[in-house]
């Protein structure tokens, strides 16, 4: 009997802990575009805390990005996933994903502005310390947060997970004040040596406080457990790289917000 009671107590405690993470869809706009982001925070924490923006992969705001938001909330942050494409705009295949993401990859000013619309939601949340903001992104989202840094968005730092490194307007990357962390698969076929070298030269010239960590054996999308099912050569999940990059991000945020 006592073992049964202990089991019930454990289940109740676990349920209570999970209930502390509050999540909700947040509708907002950028120009004529109707957007719907995803917010999460731990309501057991009192007072204001740092905020972390999350920018999704080229598929759109899906369950993977939402899961990352919830994980960040469990670390004590208010986390918000932006919607770069618009309500209901999601890709189910690479062709559609390329079409949706290409709009912003080919127009970096629009990319920055759309991401800023989401960042404003986070900055104005009553539980967020607006002086302690970071942005994280995955693949297409990694490119996006690097553009936020290049565009002097009000963030202390950005973290790019297997993001694109190209910068069509690299010449305007000057006096970058946000700290930059790039977490990259050493065998990612979508980033050439020339692109990597150009990015490092860009960072050197920008005056940024930057880091770049390579994970051996990892290719593109190494943080996404569903990556192997996409059927795209050069895209695969890597558990070790996923865990190590998440730890690197945590250390970076700890330093950023201390």
WOZI-V341170 format. One line per field, one symbol per residue. psi: psi as a letter, one per 30 degrees, with the letter a starting at -180 (. if undefined). A space follows every 10 residues. Layout:
psi=???
This chain:
psi=eeeeeeeeee eeeeeeeeff jkklkjkllj bfkkljakkk ljgfkkalll kkkkklaffa jafeeeeeee eeeffglkkk kljfelkfjl kfleeeeeee eeeeffifee eeeeeeeeee eeegkffkjf fiklkllkce eeeefeeeee ghlikflkkj jhlkfkjfhf fgjkhkfkkk kkjkkfgjfg jleeeeeeee eeeeffgljl lkkkjkfkal hffjffefff hkkgkkkjee eeeeeeeeee eeeeeeg.
